[in-house]
Amino acid sequence: MWVFGYGSLIWNPGFTPVETAIATLSGWARSFCMRSIHHRGTPEDPGLVLALDEMEGAECHGVAFCVAEPERIRVLEYLRERELVSSAYLETWQQVRLADGRTVQAVTYVIDPAHVQYCALALEEQAEIIASAHGGRGPNHEYLTNTADHLAELGIEDTDLTYLARRVRSLRDNSLA
């Protein structure tokens, strides 16, 4: 079984894969389009987390993790508990292209655009929310920074995340001054 990671799964999968590979998912864009009311925000002050938003012509570069067959059920249960906490994500199977040219079907969590937590915000509004939100798993800005840093380490360019990381750092520096 393969799992496609595009956000926190990249730096915190929560399971041990038998293989990892840089992978590309076509037709979907990584975006801070999900309000976080549990992990990186609260119902009163939602943060933002990444989700895959369906978009014609888009490509999302991330990491595919191969799970050993004996671990399949345990890992699926873990992922469902982690990712489906508010039903804003949909569990899907998507075809992803691995860096070595293979294509595999991977469990992929995508946003439900009909869910109340779905949002489409300008980058500046995203930055303002991420700079100040805090939830059960910590500050929203740490989630952004960890994801942006790990993508950079893997050589994956995401101009929106790079911009957001810089902008959030600036907003936080100005609020501390």
FENZIRA-V675385 format. One record per run of one state. SS is the DSSP state (helix for helix, strand for strand, loop for the rest). FROM is the first residue (numbers start at 1). TO is the last residue. If there is no record, write none. Layout:
# FENZIRA-V675385
ss=(SS SS)
from=(FROM FROM)
to=(TO TO)
This chain:
# FENZIRA-V675385
ss=(loop strand loop helix loop strand loop strand loop helix loop strand loop strand loop strand loop helix loop strand loop strand helix loop helix loop)
from=(1 2 6 8 12 19 37 47 67 69 84 89 99 103 112 118 119 123 133 134 136 138 140 154 159 177)
to=(1 5 7 11 18 36 46 66 68 83 88 98 102 111 117 118 122 132 133 135 137 139 153 158 176 177)
